[in-house]
Amino acid sequence: MVFKTHSPFGDSPRRPAAKYDGEDRGMVVTAKGSERYVFLFDVASSFQAMQTATRFAADPELSLSEFDALGISRQIFRWLERQLRRARDAEEMTG
C-alpha cells in the first residue's frame, strides 16, 4: 500500500527517508518538496512496493527520482533481511 500526499505547508527541503520496523509490517516514508511518499508493506508485498517506487520515479509528474527509488528499495530490502534474521533466530530458539 502506497500513499502520496501533498503538504499544506508548501515546499520543504528534501528529507531523508524514515522507516518503521514493525513485527509483521514495514513502512518507509520519504518527502520530496511538498510531496510525501509512504510505503507500507509486508513480506508478501515488499517486491510490489519496490516496483511501485521505481514506477513513481519514472513518472515525470512526480518528484521522486531514480535515486530516491533506489533508497526506498534498499530500505525495504534491509527490512526483509531483518525479517529473515528474526525467523532464523526464532527457529533456533524453538530447536
FIPATOR-592189 format. One record per residue: residue in three letters; x, y, z of N, C-alpha, C in turn; residue number from 1. Coordinates in nm, 3 decimals, decimal comma, padded with zeros to 5 digits, always signed. Example, Ala and Ser with C-alpha at 12.3 -4.5 7.8 and 13.67 -1.06 7.14 Angstrom:
r_npx_npy_npz_capx_capy_capz_cpx_cpy_cpz_k
ALA_+01,319_-00,569_+00,780_+01,230_-00,450_+00,780_+01,320_-00,330_+00,780_1
SER_+01,285_-00,225_+00,708_+01,367_-00,106_+00,714_+01,290_+00,003_+00,787_2
END
This chain:
r_npx_npy_npz_capx_capy_capz_cpx_cpy_cpz_k
MET_+00,084_-00,115_+00,000_+00,000_+00,000_+00,000_+00,090_+00,123_+00,000_1
VAL_+00,064_+00,215_-00,089_+00,145_+00,335_-00,101_+00,054_+00,456_-00,098_2
PHE_+00,093_+00,557_-00,021_+00,021_+00,682_-00,015_+00,113_+00,792_-00,064_3
LYS_+00,060_+00,882_-00,143_+00,134_+01,001_-00,183_+00,049_+01,118_-00,139_4
THR_+00,105_+01,207_-00,061_+00,030_+01,321_-00,011_+00,102_+01,450_-00,044_5
HIS_+00,031_+01,559_-00,039_+00,090_+01,691_-00,055_+00,084_+01,763_+00,079_6
SER_+00,191_+01,831_+00,113_+00,198_+01,902_+00,238_+00,124_+02,036_+00,226_7
PRO_+00,044_+02,071_+00,325_-00,020_+02,202_+00,322_+00,077_+02,315_+00,354_8
PHE_+00,199_+02,280_+00,391_+00,298_+02,379_+00,430_+00,390_+02,420_+00,316_9
GLY_+00,358_+02,378_+00,194_+00,438_+02,416_+00,079_+00,566_+02,335_+00,070_10
ASP_+00,656_+02,381_-00,015_+00,780_+02,309_-00,038_+00,870_+02,316_+00,084_11
SER_+00,931_+02,205_+00,112_+01,030_+02,197_+00,218_+01,150_+02,125_+00,161_12
PRO_+01,267_+02,141_+00,221_+01,383_+02,069_+00,169_+01,362_+01,919_+00,175_13
ARG_+01,430_+01,851_+00,087_+01,419_+01,704_+00,083_+01,465_+01,647_+00,215_14
ARG_+01,387_+01,556_+00,268_+01,422_+01,491_+00,394_+01,461_+01,347_+00,366_15
PRO_+01,550_+01,292_+00,446_+01,586_+01,152_+00,427_+01,467_+01,062_+00,459_16
ALA_+01,468_+00,945_+00,401_+01,359_+00,850_+00,425_+01,360_+00,805_+00,570_17
ALA_+01,242_+00,795_+00,626_+01,226_+00,742_+00,761_+01,172_+00,601_+00,747_18
LYS_+01,185_+00,523_+00,851_+01,136_+00,386_+00,842_+01,074_+00,344_+00,973_19
TYR_+00,983_+00,250_+00,963_+00,919_+00,188_+01,078_+00,938_+00,039_+01,062_20
ASP_+00,985_-00,026_+01,164_+01,010_-00,169_+01,157_+00,919_-00,239_+01,257_21
GLY_+00,800_-00,274_+01,213_+00,707_-00,346_+01,298_+00,735_-00,495_+01,291_22
GLU_+00,661_-00,570_+01,369_+00,679_-00,715_+01,369_+00,649_-00,774_+01,232_23
ASP_+00,533_-00,741_+01,178_+00,489_-00,804_+01,054_+00,484_-00,710_+00,935_24
ARG_+00,497_-00,581_+00,959_+00,488_-00,484_+00,851_+00,602_-00,386_+00,858_25
GLY_+00,637_-00,335_+00,742_+00,738_-00,232_+00,734_+00,679_-00,107_+00,673_26
MET_+00,744_+00,004_+00,699_+00,699_+00,131_+00,642_+00,822_+00,214_+00,610_27
VAL_+00,824_+00,271_+00,491_+00,929_+00,364_+00,452_+00,860_+00,492_+00,409_28
VAL_+00,906_+00,604_+00,463_+00,847_+00,734_+00,432_+00,956_+00,824_+00,378_29
THR_+00,926_+00,894_+00,270_+01,021_+00,992_+00,220_+00,945_+01,116_+00,176_30
ALA_+01,009_+01,230_+00,188_+00,948_+01,358_+00,150_+01,036_+01,423_+00,043_31
LYS_+00,971_+01,476_-00,057_+01,042_+01,544_-00,164_+00,961_+01,667_-00,200_32
GLY_+01,012_+01,785_-00,165_+00,935_+01,907_-00,188_+00,808_+01,902_-00,104_33
SER_+00,695_+01,925_-00,167_+00,568_+01,922_-00,095_+00,504_+01,784_-00,098_34
GLU_+00,568_+01,688_-00,163_+00,514_+01,553_-00,174_+00,570_+01,463_-00,064_35
ARG_+00,485_+01,376_-00,012_+00,523_+01,277_+00,088_+00,487_+01,141_+00,032_36
TYR_+00,577_+01,047_+00,040_+00,554_+00,911_-00,008_+00,563_+00,816_+00,110_37
VAL_+00,459_+00,736_+00,130_+00,454_+00,641_+00,241_+00,434_+00,503_+00,181_38
PHE_+00,529_+00,415_+00,203_+00,523_+00,277_+00,153_+00,501_+00,184_+00,271_39
LEU_+00,386_+00,118_+00,274_+00,354_+00,019_+00,377_+00,357_-00,118_+00,311_40
PHE_+00,422_-00,214_+00,374_+00,440_-00,344_+00,309_+00,461_-00,453_+00,413_41
ASP_+00,443_-00,575_+00,368_+00,479_-00,692_+00,446_+00,569_-00,778_+00,357_42
VAL_+00,603_-00,895_+00,401_+00,694_-00,979_+00,323_+00,635_-01,006_+00,185_43
ALA_+00,506_-01,038_+00,180_+00,442_-01,075_+00,054_+00,433_-00,958_-00,044_44
SER_+00,421_-00,835_+00,006_+00,404_-00,721_-00,083_+00,530_-00,635_-00,100_45
SER_+00,641_-00,678_-00,043_+00,763_-00,596_-00,047_+00,814_-00,574_-00,189_46
PHE_+00,809_-00,677_-00,273_+00,856_-00,661_-00,411_+00,766_-00,563_-00,485_47
GLN_+00,637_-00,569_-00,462_+00,543_-00,476_-00,525_+00,572_-00,332_-00,481_48
ALA_+00,606_-00,313_-00,353_+00,639_-00,178_-00,304_+00,764_-00,124_-00,375_49
MET_+00,865_-00,211_-00,396_+00,985_-00,167_-00,469_+00,952_-00,133_-00,614_50
GLN_+00,866_-00,213_-00,677_+00,825_-00,184_-00,814_+00,749_-00,052_-00,822_51
THR_+00,666_-00,026_-00,724_+00,590_+00,099_-00,722_+00,682_+00,219_-00,710_52
ALA_+00,783_+00,210_-00,624_+00,880_+00,319_-00,611_+00,949_+00,345_-00,744_53
THR_+00,986_+00,240_-00,813_+01,051_+00,254_-00,945_+00,956_+00,316_-01,045_54
ARG_+00,830_+00,274_-01,043_+00,731_+00,330_-01,135_+00,707_+00,478_-01,105_55
PHE_+00,700_+00,515_-00,977_+00,683_+00,656_-00,940_+00,802_+00,739_-00,989_56
ALA_+00,923_+00,683_-00,980_+01,042_+00,756_-01,024_+01,039_+00,780_-01,174_57
ALA_+00,975_+00,693_-01,250_+00,968_+00,708_-01,396_+00,857_+00,805_-01,437_58
ASP_+00,771_+00,843_-01,346_+00,660_+00,932_-01,377_+00,708_+01,077_-01,375_59
PRO_+00,704_+01,147_-01,488_+00,755_+01,285_-01,492_+00,669_+01,383_-01,411_60
GLU_+00,547_+01,345_-01,375_+00,461_+01,435_-01,298_+00,490_+01,428_-01,148_61
LEU_+00,573_+01,333_-01,106_+00,609_+01,318_-00,965_+00,753_+01,360_-00,945_62
SER_+00,785_+01,402_-00,824_+00,921_+01,450_-00,797_+01,016_+01,340_-00,748_63
LEU_+00,967_+01,219_-00,732_+01,052_+01,109_-00,686_+01,153_+01,074_-00,796_64
SER_+01,280_+01,066_-00,759_+01,386_+01,037_-00,858_+01,424_+00,889_-00,853_65
GLU_+01,503_+00,848_-00,950_+01,553_+00,710_-00,951_+01,639_+00,685_-00,828_66
PHE_+01,715_+00,785_-00,786_+01,797_+00,773_-00,666_+01,709_+00,751_-00,543_67
ASP_+01,596_+00,825_-00,536_+01,503_+00,807_-00,425_+01,446_+00,666_-00,424_68
ALA_+01,407_+00,618_-00,543_+01,351_+00,482_-00,555_+01,452_+00,378_-00,512_69
LEU_+01,577_+00,400_-00,545_+01,683_+00,307_-00,503_+01,696_+00,306_-00,351_70
GLY_+01,691_+00,423_-00,288_+01,699_+00,430_-00,142_+01,581_+00,362_-00,075_71
ILE_+01,462_+00,380_-00,131_+01,343_+00,316_-00,077_+01,356_+00,164_-00,090_72
SER_+01,398_+00,118_-00,207_+01,415_-00,026_-00,230_+01,520_-00,084_-00,136_73
ARG_+01,627_-00,010_-00,112_+01,732_-00,056_-00,022_+01,678_-00,072_+00,120_74
GLN_+01,596_+00,023_+00,165_+01,540_+00,013_+00,299_+01,443_-00,104_+00,310_75
ILE_+01,365_-00,128_+00,204_+01,274_-00,243_+00,204_+01,355_-00,373_+00,210_76
PHE_+01,462_-00,379_+00,132_+01,546_-00,498_+00,130_+01,608_-00,523_+00,268_77
ARG_+01,654_-00,416_+00,332_+01,711_-00,431_+00,467_+01,606_-00,481_+00,565_78
TRP_+01,482_-00,433_+00,552_+01,373_-00,481_+00,637_+01,352_-00,630_+00,615_79
LEU_+01,356_-00,673_+00,489_+01,341_-00,816_+00,458_+01,453_-00,898_+00,521_80
GLU_+01,576_-00,845_+00,517_+01,687_-00,915_+00,581_+01,664_-00,930_+00,731_81
ARG_+01,613_-00,825_+00,797_+01,584_-00,833_+00,941_+01,474_-00,936_+00,969_82
GLN_+01,374_-00,941_+00,881_+01,268_-01,040_+00,899_+01,324_-01,182_+00,888_83
LEU_+01,413_-01,203_+00,793_+01,475_-01,334_+00,776_+01,559_-01,370_+00,899_84
ARG_+01,635_-01,274_+00,950_+01,714_-01,299_+01,072_+01,624_-01,334_+01,189_85
ARG_+01,513_-01,262_+01,204_+01,419_-01,290_+01,313_+01,363_-01,431_+01,301_86
ALA_+01,328_-01,469_+01,178_+01,272_-01,603_+01,157_+01,376_-01,710_+01,190_87
ARG_+01,500_-01,687_+01,149_+01,607_-01,784_+01,180_+01,631_-01,793_+01,330_88
ASP_+01,634_-01,677_+01,397_+01,656_-01,676_+01,541_+01,542_-01,748_+01,614_89
ALA_+01,420_-01,725_+01,571_+01,304_-01,790_+01,634_+01,310_-01,940_+01,613_90
GLU_+01,353_-01,981_+01,494_+01,365_-02,124_+01,464_+01,472_-02,188_+01,550_91
GLU_+01,585_-02,120_+01,570_+01,692_-02,174_+01,653_+01,649_-02,186_+01,798_92
MET_+01,568_-02,089_+01,846_+01,523_-02,092_+01,984_+01,425_-02,204_+02,010_93
THR_+01,345_-02,238_+01,909_+01,247_-02,345_+01,928_+01,307_-02,482_+01,898_94
GLY_+01,424_-02,480_+01,839_+01,501_-02,600_+01,821_+01,466_-02,685_+01,708_95
END
